[in-house]
Amino acid sequence: MAAQPPVDPARGPIARLTVPPAARSVQGHRAGIVTRVLAGVVDGLVTVVAVAAGYGGVVAVTYLLRPRGFSFPDPGFGLLLVAFLALLTCYLGIAWATTGRTYGDRVLGLRVVDAHGRRIRPLVALVRALLCVLVPLLLFWVVFSRENRSAVDVLLRTSVVYDWAAASEPAGPAPRG
């Protein structure tokens, strides 16, 4: 008797139940501006919390090294902004290159895919992250696009699609209108 390959629960019929019934009709379609902005807000908050945690770590180390002469470090707005933008770029690039979704994308059921509906390459993910962080106005082309694609998507041949499937599942066919 031949051994059966292990069953991956993320690919079985139970995984299909994770798609909310009201969302099944848009599964695989490109996302609009409202959903994208909400996902971006969630990702921005994640990054703010990470920068605040980093600042807390610096404060703790500073206190441990000089408890008697301790005062809170003042990094200044410029340094905090640079830290936020750099961390956000890394966060977006790594998330899109590995799973195709950030935490905000996961909460809102989105995934970034290439023209064939597959995960984007790491270099494309990094360039996309840089453009999204440094020139965020390019993202608002979605409002004018009949295909719900931002200028970044058009330039890099990517799409942001509704996808509530488990992260281990393939993204499926190419995005629909």
DATAUR-V972496 format. One record per helix or strand of 3 or more residues. SS is the DSSP state (hx for helix, st for strand). FROM is the first residue (numbers start at 1). TO is the last residue. Records with the same first field share a line. If there is no record, write none. Layout:
SS = FROM-TO / FROM-TO
//
This chain:
hx = 9-11 / 13-16 / 21-23 / 33-65 / 76-98 / 103-108 / 122-134 / 136-143 / 151-156
st = 110-114 / 158-162
//
